[in-house]
Every structure is written in structure tokens, then in C-alpha cells.
Amino acid sequence: MTVKSVNMKIKEPNFIITERLYFRTWTEADLDLARGLWSDPEVTKFISAYGEFSEADIQDRLKLEMENEKKYGLQYWPVFLKTSAEHVGCCGLRPYDFSGSILEIGFHIRANQWGKGLASEAACGVRDYAFNVLKASGLFAGHNPQNTTSRHLLQKLGFQYTHDEYYAPTGLQHPSYLLMSDQYHGKK
């Protein structure tokens, strides 16, 4: 997979659909959704060194996601409930090691949606999209060392711990994992 091949992928609206969720891309009109997600210190406590995002951080994060979509065809896409169109959070992909066709998967779920299996469902949808549509050779993921819920979810999805890696936004060494295409297809 090359950057160019990712950019050539044309996404339809709601291009990832799971049993309860649908995904679309972030737009400038989504600042209120972004605020609702990233202004919650329960959501950001494991992804920011300060435990929360400022208004500027939220705007920068939304801008980064839109830039990643424009440049790579990837972002942590906003996720919604099919039954009510309620915003659940975001889940998606970003560049990690394009030379090795490895993408990074991540998810941020609104606190009021925790405990419903939505992070797992969203991550499964993105994992399947990465391997079956984008033909990624692998997926990388990391988590804050204090976030045991993310660790359990990654292990449930088949990711294998490989190393600790420095993550600048938190200033910590994050446990890091890989799931390779052959492992994914062998387990399906």
C-alpha cells in the first residue's frame, strides 16, 4: 500500500457500517461534535499529558484529522449510532509505517457510551476495513500504560504486544502492539 493508493480510495458517505454504528469523515462543521468528545477529561485523561484538551487543542485535533483525510485518505473518523445518529466518538486509522504498509488504529469513545461494547464494535469495523479494503499488511496500536481497558480491547482484537514506544502527547512510554494481515486472516 502506498500513500497514493490510499488517497485514490473514494469513500462513500457512511463507508464503514457495523451492526449498530456508521462512520463518516470529519468536516469543519463538526467542531461542536469535536468539543463534545475532546473537552471531556474522562476521554482525554489517557491521551494528553495534561489530562484534558484546551479549546485550541480541540480545534487542532479536528484540523489534524481533516488534514490526514485530505493527505492520506485516513483519519480517526466520527462514529454514530445507526438508530439515533448520536455521536459515539471516533475510531480510525492514521499513518504509521507506510513503507511497511502498516497503519495505526485508534479510538476515542464518549464517556456516556462506555461499557456498551461500542469501542470494540467500532475497532472491529476499522480493522476489517484496513485489512479487507485498504489491504494493509499490519495494524499498530498503543495505549497509555494506565489504560487497562484499551489493553484488554486490543488483546481481544488479536493484537500482540511488541514493545513500549514513546508517545509525545502524553510524554510516556506506551505499550505497543501489532496485528499483521496473516494473523487477522488466519483468525477470521
C-alpha contacts under 8 A as a table, 3 or more apart, distances in Angstrom:
res1	aa1	res2	aa2	distance
1	M	5	S	6.20
1	M	6	V	7.16
1	M	98	F	7.09
1	M	99	S	8.00
1	M	101	S	5.26
1	M	134	L	7.45
1	M	135	K	6.90
1	M	136	A	6.49
2	T	5	S	5.18
2	T	6	V	6.45
2	T	98	F	6.33
2	T	99	S	7.44
2	T	101	S	7.12
3	V	6	V	5.20
3	V	7	N	6.27
3	V	72	Y	5.83
3	V	98	F	6.97
4	K	7	N	5.08
4	K	8	M	6.22
4	K	72	Y	7.58
5	S	8	M	5.06
5	S	9	K	6.70
6	V	9	K	5.42
6	V	72	Y	5.96
6	V	73	G	5.55
6	V	74	L	7.74
6	V	134	L	6.89
7	N	10	I	7.69
7	N	70	K	7.68
7	N	71	K	6.95
7	N	72	Y	5.33
7	N	73	G	4.81
8	M	73	G	7.82
9	K	73	G	7.05
11	K	15	F	5.85
12	E	15	F	5.09
13	P	23	F	7.88
13	P	24	R	5.84
13	P	25	T	7.99
14	N	17	I	6.46
14	N	22	Y	5.54
14	N	23	F	4.90
14	N	24	R	4.85
15	F	22	Y	7.52
15	F	23	F	6.27
15	F	24	R	6.54
16	I	22	Y	5.79
16	I	23	F	5.29
16	I	24	R	7.59
16	I	125	G	6.57
16	I	126	V	7.41
16	I	129	Y	7.34
17	I	20	R	7.77
17	I	21	L	5.76
17	I	22	Y	4.43
17	I	23	F	6.48
17	I	125	G	7.24
18	T	21	L	5.10
18	T	22	Y	6.34
18	T	121	E	7.10
18	T	122	A	7.41
18	T	125	G	6.27
20	R	81	L	5.83
20	R	82	K	5.52
20	R	83	T	7.35
21	L	79	V	6.54
21	L	80	F	5.48
21	L	81	L	4.70
21	L	82	K	5.17
21	L	121	E	7.92
21	L	122	A	7.17
22	Y	79	V	5.76
22	Y	80	F	5.41
22	Y	81	L	6.53
22	Y	82	K	6.16
23	F	77	W	6.21
23	F	78	P	5.81
23	F	79	V	4.65
23	F	80	F	6.43
24	R	77	W	5.97
24	R	78	P	5.94
24	R	79	V	6.90
25	T	66	M	7.86
25	T	69	E	7.79
25	T	75	Q	7.58
25	T	77	W	5.25
25	T	78	P	6.29
26	W	30	D	6.34
26	W	62	L	7.39
26	W	65	E	7.07
26	W	66	M	6.14
26	W	77	W	6.31
26	W	78	P	6.28
27	T	30	D	5.48
27	T	66	M	6.73
28	E	31	L	6.28
28	E	62	L	7.84
28	E	63	K	7.94
29	A	32	D	7.75
30	D	33	L	5.19
30	D	34	A	6.20
31	L	34	A	4.93
31	L	35	R	6.07
31	L	59	Q	7.18
31	L	62	L	7.23
32	D	35	R	4.97
32	D	36	G	6.13
33	L	36	G	5.02
33	L	37	L	6.37
33	L	87	H	7.22
34	A	37	L	5.22
34	A	38	W	5.90
34	A	39	S	7.85
34	A	58	I	6.63
34	A	59	Q	7.90
34	A	62	L	6.66
35	R	38	W	5.34
35	R	39	S	5.18
35	R	55	E	7.78
35	R	58	I	6.36
36	G	39	S	5.87
36	G	40	D	6.85
36	G	110	R	7.99
37	L	40	D	6.01
37	L	43	V	7.02
37	L	89	G	6.23
37	L	108	H	7.80
37	L	109	I	7.43
37	L	110	R	5.69
38	W	41	P	7.48
38	W	43	V	6.54
38	W	44	T	6.23
38	W	52	E	7.68
38	W	53	F	6.32
38	W	58	I	6.14
39	S	43	V	7.91
39	S	44	T	7.55
39	S	52	E	6.82
39	S	53	F	5.91
39	S	54	S	7.31
39	S	55	E	7.70
39	S	58	I	7.26
40	D	43	V	5.42
40	D	44	T	6.44
40	D	52	E	7.16
40	D	110	R	7.87
40	D	111	A	7.84
41	P	44	T	4.93
41	P	45	K	5.44
41	P	51	G	6.17
41	P	52	E	4.92
41	P	53	F	7.56
42	E	45	K	5.61
42	E	111	A	6.42
43	V	46	F	7.26
43	V	47	I	7.92
43	V	108	H	6.68
43	V	109	I	6.85
43	V	110	R	6.35
43	V	111	A	6.28
44	T	47	I	5.11
44	T	48	S	5.94
44	T	51	G	5.71
44	T	52	E	5.17
44	T	53	F	6.80
45	K	48	S	6.03
45	K	49	A	7.82
45	K	50	Y	7.50
45	K	51	G	3.93
45	K	52	E	5.91
46	F	49	A	7.79
46	F	51	G	6.63
46	F	143	H	7.88
46	F	144	N	5.64
46	F	146	Q	7.50
46	F	147	N	6.74
46	F	170	T	7.44
47	I	51	G	7.14
47	I	144	N	7.10
47	I	169	P	6.60
47	I	170	T	6.00
48	S	51	G	4.98
48	S	52	E	6.06
48	S	53	F	7.09
48	S	169	P	5.37
48	S	170	T	4.84
49	A	52	E	7.88
49	A	169	P	5.90
49	A	170	T	3.92
49	A	171	G	6.22
50	Y	53	F	7.60
50	Y	170	T	7.67
53	F	56	A	7.74
53	F	57	D	5.29
53	F	58	I	6.12
54	S	57	D	4.95
54	S	58	I	6.30
55	E	58	I	5.14
55	E	59	Q	6.30
56	A	59	Q	5.12
56	A	60	D	6.00
57	D	60	D	5.01
57	D	61	R	6.00
58	I	61	R	5.11
58	I	62	L	6.26
59	Q	62	L	5.22
59	Q	63	K	6.14
60	D	63	K	5.00
60	D	64	L	6.04
61	R	64	L	5.01
61	R	65	E	6.26
62	L	65	E	5.20
62	L	66	M	6.37
63	K	66	M	5.18
63	K	67	E	6.08
64	L	67	E	5.00
64	L	68	N	6.05
65	E	68	N	5.13
65	E	69	E	6.30
65	E	74	L	7.93
65	E	75	Q	5.10
65	E	76	Y	6.46
65	E	77	W	7.88
66	M	69	E	5.08
66	M	70	K	6.27
66	M	75	Q	7.04
67	E	70	K	5.06
67	E	71	K	5.97
68	N	71	K	5.14
68	N	72	Y	5.44
68	N	73	G	6.56
68	N	74	L	5.62
68	N	75	Q	5.63
68	N	94	R	7.08
69	E	72	Y	5.45
69	E	73	G	4.23
69	E	74	L	4.56
69	E	75	Q	5.36
70	K	73	G	5.83
70	K	74	L	7.84
71	K	74	L	7.93
72	Y	94	R	7.93
72	Y	95	P	7.56
74	L	92	G	7.27
74	L	93	L	5.58
74	L	94	R	5.53
74	L	95	P	7.66
75	Q	92	G	5.60
75	Q	93	L	5.32
75	Q	94	R	5.63
76	Y	90	C	5.49
76	Y	91	C	4.71
76	Y	92	G	3.79
76	Y	93	L	5.61
76	Y	94	R	7.17
76	Y	106	G	6.88
76	Y	107	F	6.97
77	W	90	C	5.17
77	W	91	C	5.42
77	W	92	G	5.36
78	P	87	H	7.30
78	P	88	V	7.65
78	P	89	G	5.80
78	P	90	C	4.23
78	P	91	C	6.63
79	V	87	H	6.02
79	V	88	V	5.51
79	V	89	G	5.46
79	V	90	C	5.19
79	V	91	C	6.84
79	V	122	A	7.64
80	F	85	A	5.25
80	F	86	E	5.32
80	F	87	H	4.49
80	F	88	V	5.23
80	F	89	G	7.34
81	L	84	S	5.69
81	L	85	A	4.92
81	L	86	E	5.31
81	L	87	H	6.66
81	L	88	V	6.68
82	K	85	A	5.53
82	K	86	E	7.92
88	V	109	I	5.93
88	V	110	R	5.73
88	V	113	Q	6.40
88	V	118	L	7.92
89	G	107	F	7.59
89	G	108	H	5.59
89	G	109	I	4.30
89	G	110	R	5.32
90	C	107	F	5.57
90	C	108	H	5.30
90	C	109	I	6.28
91	C	105	I	7.48
91	C	106	G	5.63
91	C	107	F	4.03
91	C	108	H	6.34
91	C	109	I	7.97
91	C	119	A	7.94
91	C	122	A	6.36
91	C	123	A	6.52
91	C	126	V	7.17
92	G	105	I	5.62
92	G	106	G	5.68
92	G	107	F	6.50
92	G	123	A	7.55
92	G	126	V	5.90
93	L	103	L	6.29
93	L	104	E	5.36
93	L	105	I	4.60
93	L	106	G	6.42
93	L	126	V	7.53
94	R	103	L	5.92
94	R	104	E	5.25
94	R	105	I	6.73
95	P	98	F	6.53
95	P	102	I	7.57
95	P	103	L	5.18
95	P	104	E	6.07
96	Y	102	I	6.00
96	Y	103	L	4.90
96	Y	104	E	5.37
96	Y	140	F	7.32
97	D	100	G	5.46
97	D	101	S	6.10
97	D	102	I	4.97
97	D	103	L	6.34
98	F	101	S	4.59
98	F	102	I	5.81
98	F	103	L	7.09
99	S	102	I	7.67
100	G	137	S	7.16
101	S	136	A	5.34
101	S	137	S	5.24
101	S	138	G	6.61
102	I	136	A	5.97
102	I	137	S	5.76
102	I	138	G	4.58
102	I	139	L	5.32
102	I	140	F	6.71
103	L	130	A	7.97
103	L	136	A	6.95
103	L	138	G	6.54
103	L	139	L	4.98
103	L	140	F	6.03
104	E	139	L	5.51
104	E	140	F	4.57
104	E	141	A	5.63
105	I	123	A	7.76
105	I	126	V	7.65
105	I	127	R	7.61
105	I	139	L	6.43
105	I	140	F	6.27
105	I	141	A	5.58
106	G	123	A	7.63
106	G	141	A	6.68
107	F	119	A	6.94
107	F	123	A	7.11
108	H	119	A	7.91
109	I	113	Q	6.69
109	I	114	W	6.98
109	I	118	L	7.97
109	I	119	A	6.50
110	R	113	Q	5.48
110	R	114	W	6.91
111	A	114	W	5.34
113	Q	116	K	6.31
113	Q	118	L	7.20
114	W	117	G	7.33
114	W	118	L	7.34
114	W	119	A	7.77
115	G	118	L	7.70
117	G	120	S	5.38
117	G	121	E	6.24
118	L	121	E	4.95
118	L	122	A	5.93
119	A	122	A	5.16
119	A	123	A	5.97
120	S	123	A	5.13
120	S	124	C	6.04
120	S	153	L	6.58
120	S	157	L	7.89
121	E	124	C	5.16
121	E	125	G	6.28
122	A	125	G	5.11
122	A	126	V	6.31
123	A	126	V	5.08
123	A	127	R	5.92
124	C	127	R	4.99
124	C	128	D	6.04
124	C	157	L	7.23
125	G	128	D	5.24
125	G	129	Y	6.16
126	V	129	Y	4.95
126	V	130	A	6.05
127	R	130	A	5.13
127	R	131	F	6.33
127	R	139	L	7.79
128	D	131	F	5.34
128	D	132	N	5.67
128	D	133	V	7.65
129	Y	132	N	5.34
129	Y	133	V	5.12
129	Y	134	L	6.53
130	A	133	V	5.90
130	A	134	L	4.96
130	A	135	K	6.14
130	A	136	A	5.63
130	A	139	L	7.95
131	F	134	L	5.90
131	F	135	K	4.64
131	F	136	A	5.08
131	F	137	S	7.12
131	F	138	G	7.66
131	F	181	S	6.41
131	F	184	Y	7.98
132	N	135	K	5.49
132	N	136	A	7.93
136	A	139	L	7.30
136	A	181	S	6.97
137	S	180	M	5.90
137	S	181	S	5.01
137	S	182	D	7.97
138	G	178	L	6.78
138	G	179	L	5.53
138	G	180	M	4.03
138	G	181	S	5.33
139	L	178	L	5.61
139	L	179	L	5.18
139	L	180	M	6.29
140	F	176	S	7.23
140	F	177	Y	5.66
140	F	178	L	4.64
140	F	179	L	6.63
141	A	154	L	7.73
141	A	176	S	5.72
141	A	177	Y	5.21
141	A	178	L	6.48
142	G	165	E	7.88
142	G	174	H	5.82
142	G	175	P	5.58
142	G	176	S	4.21
142	G	177	Y	6.10
143	H	147	N	6.51
143	H	150	S	6.41
143	H	151	R	6.85
143	H	174	H	5.39
143	H	175	P	5.93
143	H	176	S	6.84
144	N	147	N	5.29
144	N	170	T	7.86
144	N	172	L	7.39
144	N	173	Q	7.70
144	N	174	H	5.18
144	N	175	P	7.06
145	P	148	T	7.24
145	P	173	Q	7.46
145	P	174	H	5.60
145	P	175	P	6.20
147	N	150	S	5.68
147	N	151	R	6.67
148	T	151	R	4.92
148	T	152	H	6.20
149	T	152	H	5.23
149	T	153	L	6.26
150	S	153	L	5.03
150	S	154	L	6.09
151	R	154	L	5.27
151	R	155	Q	6.26
152	H	155	Q	5.19
152	H	156	K	6.09
153	L	156	K	4.96
153	L	157	L	6.22
154	L	157	L	5.07
154	L	158	G	6.53
154	L	159	F	5.41
154	L	177	Y	7.88
155	Q	158	G	5.14
155	Q	159	F	5.12
155	Q	160	Q	6.66
156	K	159	F	7.42
158	G	179	L	6.48
158	G	183	Q	7.91
158	G	184	Y	7.40
159	F	177	Y	5.67
159	F	178	L	5.29
159	F	179	L	4.66
160	Q	177	Y	5.11
160	Q	178	L	5.44
160	Q	179	L	6.36
161	Y	175	P	7.07
161	Y	176	S	5.78
161	Y	177	Y	4.25
161	Y	178	L	6.65
162	T	175	P	7.86
162	T	176	S	5.89
162	T	177	Y	5.21
162	T	178	L	6.71
163	H	175	P	6.08
163	H	176	S	5.34
163	H	177	Y	7.05
164	D	173	Q	5.57
164	D	174	H	5.20
164	D	175	P	4.39
164	D	176	S	5.39
165	E	173	Q	5.02
165	E	174	H	5.19
165	E	175	P	6.47
165	E	176	S	6.30
166	Y	171	G	6.89
166	Y	172	L	5.67
166	Y	173	Q	4.23
166	Y	174	H	6.03
167	Y	170	T	5.95
167	Y	171	G	5.80
167	Y	172	L	5.72
167	Y	173	Q	6.11
167	Y	174	H	6.35
168	A	171	G	4.79
168	A	172	L	7.07
179	L	183	Q	6.58
179	L	184	Y	6.82
180	M	183	Q	5.31
180	M	184	Y	6.28
181	S	184	Y	5.00
181	S	185	H	6.02
182	D	185	H	5.17
182	D	186	G	5.83
183	Q	186	G	5.08
183	Q	187	K	6.20
184	Y	187	K	5.31
184	Y	188	K	6.28
185	H	188	K	5.19
